[in-house]
Structures are given as structure tokens and as C-alpha cells.
Amino acid sequence: MVKAFFISDLHIDTVLDAREIEKQDHILRFLKDISRQATHLFIVGDLFDFWFEYKTVIPRVYFRFLIALKEMREAGTNIVYLAGNHDFALGTFFPRELDIPVYLDDYTCTLEGKKFYLFHGDGLARKDSGYRFLKRILRNRFNQRLFGWIHPDVGFKLARIISGSSRKYTNQLNWKRDEQDYFDFARQKFKEGFDYVLMGHRHNPLVHEIDGHKYINLGDWIDKFSYAVFDGKMLQLEYYPLKEK
């Protein structure tokens, strides 16, 4: 029996103020809860507020989440990681250390006869030509090697500044205008035979249905705590409730 979960834009940060600590504890509770039932977990980009993969260093704040994912994987959950715009350099850590495959662009699969198309969604809007150029620069292997020469303490600070600028840009997007580009993209995928299209990046959870097909934007885990779940029959957008104080 399939029980697949889809999450995006958790933006786990390295600076721990009270709000961030509460958010991170909330995410860990969610992962613990679904680990008992999840056959699949799809991370559709931006799990962390930034991820730059040095050869021997990772931010220690991320340790709890990497352990949680490793334990889920060892328990039998199939996990897939799609790169988002805050995943500056996803290298070999996830597939080698966690047994989690990484996809830099889109990902397709079939579950219980339903065809899924997954994509973070960054650079999809027609007006995002500037970002698409920047994406090529950030994903360039030579540029990533240059950045890798920077001491991690300095590199992580620079990456956090870049992440903050990107998040600010996302928050300033025109939802009504730009979301149409996402709807049109999803419709094209429906014509190609996909039953479901799931994306993130927008931080705007929604469900858009056309003739039995469904597009879901997964929202975020900054303040909405939204995700999608497929039980083998239905795909739904849900919200993980905050723990009562």
C-alpha cells in the first residue's frame, strides 16, 4: 500500500532564534510522525535555507535532520530529493551517505498507476529570465569549485546572504500574475499524460484541478506547514498542526 508524502520549501536555517527553533522542532515531529507510515517521501526543493556541499564540512545545525532522513531511509522509506533554488550545490553527500538520490531539475514517477511530475518551479515564470541566467552561474561546476575554496565559516555566511535575497524576491512575487504561468505549465504536463503535477517555490499552497488532473503547489514550512499526501487513491493538500503549548 502506497503512502507518499511531498514537501517543499522548509528553509531550515543555521541561525537559531526562538521562532526558528520552534519551526525546526515542528519539522522533526512531522518527520517522526510520517516515518511510521510513509512508503515514499519526496523533497521538492529547498529543504535547507542553503546547501553548499564542501568536501568535508556540513553545517552542524542540519545534523538532526540528516539523521532523521537516514533513519527513515534505513526503515524502508523511499526518499527522493529535488534541487531547489536554495540548493546551491548538491553533490554526492545525499546519495552516498544517506542513500537518497538527488535530481537537479524535474522528476517523474508512477505510483499506483498515476503519473506524477515533480519540479521545484524556480525560473518557471516568464519574467524570471534574470534568475534563469543566475541559476546557470550558481550551478556552474567551475564557479562552485571557486566558492569551495572559501573557508566554510565565511562561505556559509555568504550563502545565507544570497539565500535571504532569494527569499525576499520570492516574497515579492505577484501571485495572481505569475501563478498563471504555473497553471499553464501544469496544463501542458497534463496534455503529456501526467495525472498530477507538484511544485514548490511559490510559498503559496493551492490546489488546481482540471478534468481529473491535479496541480498542487506545496506551500512552505516557514509559516504554513503544508504538504501533500497520496494514499494510492487520492492526492490531497494538508497542513501539519502546530503543537499546542
C-alpha positions in Angstrom: 0.0 0.0 0.0 1.4 3.4 -1.1 1.6 6.3 1.3 3.6 9.1 -0.3 4.4 12.5 1.2 5.5 15.6 -0.7 7.2 18.6 1.0 8.9 21.7 -0.2 10.5 24.9 1.0 11.2 24.1 4.6 14.1 26.5 4.6 15.8 25.1 7.7 18.2 27.9 8.8 21.5 27.9 10.6 20.7 30.9 12.8 18.6 29.7 15.8 16.3 32.3 17.1 13.1 31.3 19.1 10.9 31.1 16.0 13.4 29.0 14.1 13.9 26.6 17.0 10.1 26.1 17.2 9.9 25.6 13.4 12.7 23.0 13.4 11.2 21.1 16.3 7.9 21.1 14.3 9.6 19.7 11.2 11.2 16.9 13.2 7.9 16.0 14.8 6.4 15.8 11.3 9.2 13.5 10.0 8.8 11.3 13.1 5.1 11.0 12.6 5.2 10.1 8.9 8.1 7.7 9.3 5.6 5.2 10.8 3.6 5.1 7.5 5.5 6.7 4.7 6.4 4.4 1.8 7.8 7.4 -0.1 9.0 10.9 0.8 9.6 13.5 -2.0 11.5 16.6 -1.0 10.7 19.0 -3.8 13.5 21.5 -3.2 14.8 23.9 -0.5 14.9 21.6 2.5 17.5 23.9 3.9 17.8 27.7 3.6 21.0 26.9 1.7 23.0 23.9 0.9 26.6 24.1 -0.4 28.4 20.9 -0.3 32.0 21.2 0.9 34.0 18.0 0.7 34.3 17.5 4.4 32.0 20.1 6.1 28.3 20.5 6.7 26.5 23.0 9.0 26.1 21.3 12.4 22.5 22.7 12.7 21.5 20.3 9.9 22.7 17.2 11.7 19.4 16.3 13.3 17.5 16.4 10.0 20.1 14.4 8.2 19.9 11.7 10.9 16.1 11.8 10.7 16.2 11.2 7.0 18.8 8.5 7.3 16.7 6.7 9.9 13.6 6.9 7.6 15.6 5.6 4.7 17.0 2.7 6.7 13.5 1.9 7.9 12.5 1.4 4.2 11.0 4.8 3.1 12.0 5.6 -0.4 13.2 9.2 -0.4 13.9 11.5 -3.4 15.5 15.0 -3.2 14.9 17.5 -6.0 17.1 20.6 -6.0 15.6 24.0 -5.4 16.9 27.5 -5.9 18.5 27.4 -2.4 20.3 24.2 -3.0 23.4 25.8 -4.4 25.5 22.7 -4.8 24.1 19.2 -4.2 26.9 16.8 -4.7 27.4 13.2 -3.5 26.5 13.5 0.2 22.9 12.6 -0.1 23.2 9.6 -2.4 26.4 8.2 -0.8 25.8 8.9 2.9 22.0 8.8 3.1 21.1 6.6 0.1 18.9 9.4 -1.2 19.1 10.1 -4.9 19.3 13.7 -6.0 17.7 15.3 -9.1 18.8 18.7 -10.2 15.8 19.5 -12.3 12.5 17.6 -12.6 11.5 14.1 -11.6 8.8 11.8 -12.8 7.4 8.6 -11.4 4.3 6.3 -11.4 2.5 5.3 -8.2 -0.5 3.0 -8.2 -0.9 3.7 -11.9 -0.9 7.5 -11.5 1.8 9.5 -13.3 3.5 12.2 -11.2 5.5 15.2 -12.4 7.6 16.9 -9.8 9.6 20.2 -10.2 10.7 22.8 -7.7 9.4 25.5 -10.0 12.2 28.1 -9.8 12.7 30.1 -13.0 9.4 28.9 -14.5 7.7 32.3 -14.6 8.1 34.1 -17.9 9.6 37.1 -16.2 12.3 35.1 -14.5 14.8 35.4 -17.3 17.3 37.1 -15.0 17.0 34.4 -12.4 17.5 31.7 -15.1 20.8 33.3 -16.0 21.8 33.4 -12.4 20.8 29.8 -11.9 23.3 28.8 -14.7 26.0 30.7 -12.8 25.3 29.1 -9.5 25.0 25.6 -10.9 28.3 26.0 -12.9 30.8 23.4 -11.6 33.8 25.8 -12.0 32.1 28.5 -10.0 31.2 26.0 -7.3 34.8 24.9 -7.1 35.8 28.5 -6.7 33.3 29.0 -3.9 34.6 25.8 -2.3 38.0 27.5 -1.7 36.3 29.9 0.7 36.5 28.9 4.4 33.2 27.3 5.4 32.6 29.8 8.2 32.8 32.6 5.6 31.2 30.6 2.8 28.1 29.8 4.9 27.6 33.5 5.8 27.8 34.5 2.1 25.4 31.7 1.2 23.0 32.9 3.8 23.1 36.4 2.4 22.3 35.1 -1.1 19.5 32.9 0.3 18.0 35.9 2.1 18.0 37.9 -1.1 16.3 35.0 -3.0 13.7 34.5 -0.3 12.9 38.2 -0.3 12.5 38.1 -4.1 10.1 35.2 -3.8 8.0 37.0 -1.2 7.6 40.0 -3.5 6.3 38.0 -6.5 2.9 38.9 -7.9 0.8 35.8 -7.1 -2.1 36.4 -9.4 0.0 37.3 -12.4 2.9 34.8 -12.1 0.8 31.9 -10.9 -0.9 31.8 -14.3 2.5 30.7 -15.7 2.5 27.8 -13.3 -1.1 26.8 -14.2 -0.2 26.9 -17.9 2.9 24.7 -17.3 0.8 22.2 -15.3 -1.8 22.1 -18.1 0.9 21.2 -20.6 2.1 18.4 -18.4 -1.5 17.1 -18.2 -1.6 17.0 -22.0 1.6 15.0 -21.9 -0.2 12.3 -19.9 0.6 13.2 -16.3 -2.1 12.9 -13.7 -0.5 15.0 -11.0 1.9 18.0 -11.1 3.5 19.1 -7.8 5.7 22.1 -7.4 7.0 24.4 -4.7 9.0 27.7 -4.8 5.9 29.9 -4.6 5.3 29.5 -0.8 1.7 29.6 -1.7 -0.2 26.3 -1.1 -3.0 25.7 -3.5 -4.8 23.0 -5.5 -5.8 23.5 -9.1 -7.9 20.7 -10.7 -8.7 20.2 -14.4 -10.7 17.2 -15.8 -9.5 14.8 -13.1 -5.9 16.1 -13.2 -4.5 18.0 -10.2 -1.7 20.6 -9.8 -0.6 21.3 -6.2 1.7 23.9 -5.0 3.2 22.6 -1.8 3.5 25.9 0.0 6.2 26.2 2.7 7.2 25.4 6.2 8.0 28.9 7.2 4.5 29.7 8.5 2.1 27.5 6.5 3.4 23.9 7.3 1.7 22.5 4.2 2.4 19.2 2.4 0.7 16.8 0.0 -0.1 13.1 0.6 -1.1 10.4 -1.8 -2.7 7.2 -0.3 -2.8 5.2 -3.5 -6.2 6.6 -4.5 -6.3 10.3 -3.7 -3.8 13.2 -3.7 -4.6 15.9 -1.1 -3.0 19.1 0.2 -2.9 19.0 4.0 -1.5 21.1 6.9 0.5 19.8 9.8 -0.9 21.3 13.0 1.3 23.2 15.4 1.9 21.6 18.8 -0.3 23.1 21.5 1.7 25.0 24.1 
